[in-house]
Amino acid sequence: MKELKLKTRVLKYLQKAHPEHNFKMQNLKTLNIGQYANAYVCNYIDEKFSLTIKDFYHCPSFIRYSYGIIMARRELKALNKLNGIAGIAKPFMMLSPFCVCFSYIKGESLASYRGKGKFLPVSYFLELEKLIDNMHKRNILHLDLRNLGNILVGDDYKPYIIDFQSYVNKNFIPKFLSKLCMQGDKSGALKAWKFICSEPLNKERLAYINKANKIRKIWIFKGYPIKRLITRLKTA
């Protein structure tokens, strides 16, 4: 019942944004129900549209009207800054103050690859490094690439990066912190390389990720802080 309500709301958003098009429920697929302050995520695919939608409306009202609005806007803002870079979803539009949509990327996460014992060629990881460098050149720091669920292997076997709601603009933080954040992003790619690549890391990259892992122990930008807080309260 909850999922049906979530899907019905998203369908209304889409229909209102494009009244000339006939959006159908069967073309809407739930990817993540969402909990705490996390968005309901789904995709809509038909002959005209191929979209991913994130909606924070289901969150408690104090989260919806603060965090939800900010995160939805941040996602679209990041995608606009990165528009035109291969490996990044194309921005689409805000469907409501709490709901954002962008182009759907069909693929499988590196977390899934690791779980299934699959391997990728070194060419994939070299492209992933270039993608992260291009992202940083646009001043976007992702902060959550060590979560391999945010890096995809597309149907074309090329790398894609998703989920930018927690990004930071490197121009707005001190240089030393920006450098650490960039290192964190790059170490996410190297972490995947270490476990999923058909070829081992070279000495330079292995030294880089070992250094990053030491810093990781005191890293503040990791995981979902609200979810961690609620979990701690429940287990206290």
Buried (B, 14 or more C-beta within 10 A) or exposed (E): EEEEEBBEBBBEBBEEBEEEEEBEEEBBEBEEBBEBBBBBBBBBBBEEBBBBBBBBBBBEEEBBBEBBBEBBBBBBBBBEBBEEBEBBBBBBEBBBBBBBBBBBBEBEBBBBBBEEEEEBEBEBBBBBBBBBEBBBEBBBBBBBBBBBEBBBBEEEEBBBBBBBBBBBBBEEBEEEBBEBBBBBBBBBBBBBBBEBBEEEBEEEBBEBBEEBBEEBEEBEBBEBEEEEEBEEEEEE
